[in-house]
Amino acid sequence: MVRVVELSSELSGKKIFERISLEIPRGKITAVMGPSGTGKTTLLRHMTGQLHGVSGKVWVDGLDVAALERKQLYALRERIGFLFQNSALLTDYSVFENVAFPLRQHTRLPEILIRNLVLLKLQAVGLRGAAQLLPSELSGGMARRVALARAIVFDPMLILYDEPFVGLDPIALNQVLKLIRTLNRELGITSILVAHEFAAVRQVADWVHLIAEGRCVASGTPQQLAHADSPWAAQFFGGKIDGPVPFQYPASALDEALGFVGPSS
């Protein structure tokens, strides 16, 4: 579904990717993991054409994203669902209107059809009874499920999940995990998860890419990476304080910073 080929990218003058390459298999759930600040969300923005690389290619469903004209890019985006990091629900809209929003913006469907589509998607995430609630009346897990209903309202070929497990209690986490698995299986969707919680990822992902220092440093099934020899995998999945990602940010010697002067000779 997605091929990233030797992508190099910069953001605000900072190098993010250095000829990174990876593939996302069609119909599977793939997790993209890595230390904070390594560009995981930035990679999703390349896939949706919000950013273009300095060099390299990003292909989605056989389309060179950077080469698409605006109309073609918008058409591609309508086939991609996006679950935002903090759900990003419209606070003054009801649950129903949040899910209906993309349909009202991008289609001219009759109201009865919009109503039926929205209720079907809310039923799929177990929240049809909450259709008239406001986002402020929802728990964190419920808000995440409403955002997921909105993400699938166009029956997308691909869903991008940006940190879908953050802030969820164990019950809500298991509900979201079940939804991701069920939707992927029943609708034949390709899913990409950006996440840090390896315990959750290993329950749902078919494949994992670990990225660091602008490249893909390890790939495999969750079981393979849990026992990989890679020092990156060992530190990231083992939770070690020091390793390829150092505890101390690069700095001058402490005695120099404190102005320490040693004994005179």
Sequence and secondary structure as in RCSB ss.txt:
>XXXX:A:sequence
MVRVVELSSELSGKKIFERISLEIPRGKITAVMGPSGTGKTTLLRHMTGQLHGVSGKVWVDGLDVAALERKQLYA
LRERIGFLFQNSALLTDYSVFENVAFPLRQHTRLPEILIRNLVLLKLQAVGLRGAAQLLPSELSGGMARRVALAR
AIVFDPMLILYDEPFVGLDPIALNQVLKLIRTLNRELGITSILVAHEFAAVRQVADWVHLIAEGRCVASGTPQQL
AHADSPWAAQFFGGKIDGPVPFQYPASALDEALGFVGPSS
>XXXX:A:secstr
 EEEEEEEEEETTEEEEEEEEEEE TTSEEEEE STTSSHHHHHHHHTTSS  SEEEEEETTEEGGG  HHHHHH
HHTTEEEE TT    TTS HHHHHHHHHHHH    HHHHHHHHHHHHHHTT GGGTT  GGGS HHHHHHHHHHH
HTTT  SEEEEESTTTT  HHHHHHHHHHHHHHHHHH  EEEEE S HHHHHHH SEEEEEETTEEEEEE HHHH
HT   HHHHHHHHT SSSSS SS S   HHHHTT      
